Amino acid sequence: MKQPWISYLSLSSAAALFFFIGEHYQWVWLPAERWWVLIFILAISFISTLLHRLGVKEKDPHTLQKAFFTSLTLRLFLSLGFVGIFLWQGVSHPFGFITLFFVLYFLFVGFEIYHLLTNLPSDS
């Protein structure tokens, strides 16, 4: 089974480099909570990957579906809670926060789906 950690690490490194460049050039549109967003996205990606591994190990299509939909539902509710809590507390730039969150969210989900599809056993 291929390891998705290399892609997650490279994507996280690219985001961190982007954030450091933003700090150097003082981009005001980047929210101050950008590091929390990156840490949260990494955490839910890690949890989803663990659930997917459990589903793939069982070699049962129903277990894979349950693990996938459980991780999808868990990620949805945790993400809604994370964004809701940060917006409720008041962020520096709400539009930038939401935009940054969803850009990183969809990038990590795209990499996760790619690794999940490349690791599925063939039915030939």
CORSUL-V507432 format. One record per pair of residues at least 4 apart in sequence whose C-alpha atoms are under 6 Angstrom apart, sorted by the first residue. I is the first residue (numbers start at 1). GAP is how many residues later the second one is. D is the distance in Angstrom with one decimal. If there is no record, write none. Layout:
BEGIN
((I | GAP | D) (I | GAP | D))
END
This chain:
BEGIN
((1 | 118 | 5.9) (5 | 4 | 5.8) (7 | 4 | 6.0) (8 | 4 | 5.9) (9 | 4 | 6.0) (22 | 4 | 5.6) (22 | 5 | 5.1) (29 | 67 | 6.0) (30 | 66 | 6.0) (31 | 61 | 5.7) (31 | 62 | 5.4) (31 | 65 | 6.0) (31 | 66 | 5.6) (48 | 23 | 5.1) (51 | 16 | 5.5) (52 | 15 | 5.8) (52 | 16 | 6.0) (55 | 8 | 5.2) (55 | 9 | 4.0) (55 | 12 | 5.2) (56 | 8 | 5.8) (66 | 4 | 5.9) (70 | 4 | 6.0) (71 | 4 | 5.9) (74 | 4 | 6.0) (75 | 4 | 5.9) (80 | 4 | 5.9) (81 | 4 | 5.9) (84 | 4 | 5.9) (87 | 4 | 5.9) (93 | 4 | 6.0) (96 | 4 | 5.9) (101 | 4 | 5.9) (102 | 4 | 5.9) (106 | 4 | 5.9))
END
